[in-house]
């Protein structure tokens, strides 16, 4: 991405989430206009109250639809893809957590690929994408340094049968990020991808 061209407008998915608020607070300080995507119109008033003229709220009820963000991304210079399921209780890991996480990131990347103005997609992944929730020491691995080579090892097939929040959520973050990198490698893209793992 060219550092000389200013970023003027960005799409932030999951705009009513905790991480999105931290991102948008910084964007406002930098005088970047925000197009905030939310699943429900009920999220609009609090966002407009907090960000005023700096935000345009768009409702995207289902982020897993292939063209979910196509209209929302028009004219944006970048996307912060924050939206991802965070459900402590679910009946079906596959349909309620895993598929929405994976398909949501692919939907955002598809929108970026179709919109020539988008130069960068920033994916809010998670340290959960790197850790092994089933490791004998749990999440804690004293003295271990994580690198880009570390991935949560729980495969889709296993995660889809689990009922506990920690291994399903952590698998969803790894699977979504892996899907994002695979998407970017499929063919040349006019935008780049950055994953952050808080």
C-alpha positions in Angstrom: 0.0 0.0 0.0 1.3 3.4 -0.9 2.1 5.4 2.2 1.8 8.7 0.4 -1.8 8.5 -0.4 -4.0 9.6 2.5 -6.7 7.3 3.9 -9.9 9.3 3.9 -12.7 6.8 4.3 -12.6 3.3 5.9 -15.2 0.6 6.4 -15.2 -0.8 9.9 -17.2 -4.1 10.2 -18.6 -5.0 13.6 -18.6 -1.2 14.3 -20.5 -1.6 17.6 -17.9 -4.0 19.1 -15.3 -3.3 21.8 -12.3 -3.5 19.5 -14.0 -1.5 16.8 -14.6 1.4 19.3 -10.8 1.6 20.0 -10.1 1.6 16.3 -12.7 4.2 15.5 -11.6 6.5 18.3 -8.1 6.6 16.6 -9.6 7.1 13.2 -11.5 10.1 14.4 -8.4 11.6 15.8 -6.8 11.2 12.4 -9.8 12.8 10.7 -10.7 9.7 8.8 -14.4 9.2 7.9 -15.8 6.0 9.1 -18.4 3.8 7.4 -19.5 1.5 10.3 -21.2 -1.8 9.4 -23.5 -3.3 12.0 -26.0 -6.1 11.9 -29.0 -4.2 13.3 -30.3 -0.6 13.0 -30.5 -0.6 16.9 -26.7 -0.1 16.9 -27.0 3.1 14.9 -28.1 5.7 17.4 -25.3 5.0 20.0 -22.6 5.1 17.3 -24.0 8.3 15.8 -24.1 9.9 19.3 -20.5 8.9 19.9 -19.0 9.8 16.5 -21.4 12.4 15.1 -20.5 13.5 11.5 -17.5 11.2 11.5 -19.5 8.1 11.0 -22.0 6.8 8.5 -23.7 3.7 9.8 -24.7 0.9 7.4 -26.7 -2.2 8.3 -25.3 -5.5 7.0 -27.6 -8.1 8.6 -25.7 -11.1 7.4 -21.9 -10.8 7.0 -21.6 -14.4 5.6 -23.4 -13.5 2.3 -20.8 -13.3 -0.5 -21.7 -9.7 -1.4 -22.5 -8.5 2.1 -20.1 -5.6 2.1 -20.1 -4.7 -1.6 -22.3 -1.6 -1.2 -20.8 -0.5 2.1 -17.2 -0.5 0.8 -17.9 1.8 -2.2 -15.3 4.6 -2.2 -13.5 3.3 0.9 -9.7 3.3 1.0 -9.4 0.5 3.6 -11.4 -2.0 5.6 -11.0 -2.9 9.2 -12.7 -6.3 9.4 -13.5 -6.7 13.1 -16.9 -8.5 12.9 -16.7 -12.1 14.1 -19.0 -14.3 16.3 -18.2 -14.2 20.0 -20.7 -16.6 21.5 -20.3 -18.3 24.9 -23.3 -20.4 24.3 -24.2 -22.0 21.0 -26.1 -25.0 19.8 -24.1 -25.6 16.7 -20.4 -24.6 16.5 -20.3 -25.0 12.7 -23.3 -22.8 11.9 -23.1 -20.3 14.7 -19.4 -19.7 15.1 -17.1 -21.3 12.6 -18.8 -20.7 9.3 -19.8 -17.1 10.1 -16.2 -16.3 11.1 -14.7 -17.8 8.0 -17.4 -16.6 5.5 -17.4 -13.1 7.1 -13.8 -12.5 6.4 -14.1 -13.9 2.9 -17.0 -11.6 2.3 -15.0 -8.6 3.4 -12.0 -9.6 1.2 -14.4 -10.2 -1.8 -15.7 -6.7 -1.4 -12.2 -5.3 -1.2 -11.2 -7.2 -4.4 -14.2 -5.7 -6.2 -13.6 -2.1 -5.0 -10.6 -0.5 -6.7 -10.3 2.2 -4.1 -9.5 -0.3 -1.3 -5.7 -0.5 -0.7 -5.6 -2.4 2.6 -7.7 -4.8 4.6 -6.8 -5.0 8.3 -8.1 -8.2 9.9 -8.7 -8.3 13.6 -7.6 -11.8 14.3 -6.6 -12.9 17.8 -3.8 -14.4 19.8 -6.4 -17.2 19.9 -5.4 -18.0 16.3 -1.9 -18.9 17.5 -2.5 -20.8 20.7 -3.4 -24.4 21.3 -6.4 -24.5 23.6 -6.0 -28.2 24.1 -2.3 -28.1 25.0 -1.4 -29.9 28.3 -0.5 -26.5 29.9 -3.6 -24.8 28.6 -3.3 -21.3 27.2 -0.2 -20.6 29.3 3.1 -21.8 27.9 5.8 -20.2 30.1 8.9 -19.3 28.3 7.5 -20.0 24.8 7.7 -17.4 22.1 5.0 -17.4 19.5 5.8 -16.6 15.9 4.0 -16.5 12.5 4.5 -20.2 12.3 2.3 -20.9 15.3 -1.3 -21.8 14.5 -4.1 -23.1 16.6 -4.1 -26.8 15.7 -7.8 -27.6 16.1 -9.1 -28.5 12.6 -12.5 -27.5 11.3 -13.8 -31.0 11.5 -13.0 -31.3 15.2 -14.1 -27.8 16.2 -17.4 -28.3 14.5 -18.2 -31.1 16.9 -17.2 -29.3 20.1 -19.5 -27.6 22.5 -17.2 -25.6 24.8 -16.5 -21.9 24.0 -12.7 -21.8 24.3 -11.7 -24.3 21.7 -14.4 -23.4 19.3 -13.8 -19.6 19.5 -10.0 -20.0 19.2 -10.4 -22.4 16.2 -12.7 -19.9 14.5 -10.1 -17.2 14.7 -7.4 -19.4 13.3 -9.6 -20.8 10.5 -10.8 -17.3 9.5 -7.3 -15.9 9.4 -6.0 -18.9 7.4 -8.9 -18.5 5.0 -8.0 -14.8 4.6 -4.4 -15.6 3.7 -5.5 -18.3 1.3 -7.8 -15.8 -0.4 -5.0 -13.3 -0.8 -2.7 -16.0 -2.3 -5.2 -17.2 -4.9 -4.5 -14.4 -7.3 -2.8 -11.0 -7.5 -4.8 -8.4 -5.5 -4.8 -4.6 -5.7 -5.0 -4.4 -1.9 -2.9 -5.9 0.8 -3.9 -7.7 4.0 -2.6 -7.1 7.5 -3.7 -9.3 10.4 -3.4 -8.1 14.0 -3.6 -10.6 16.8 -4.5 -9.0 20.1 
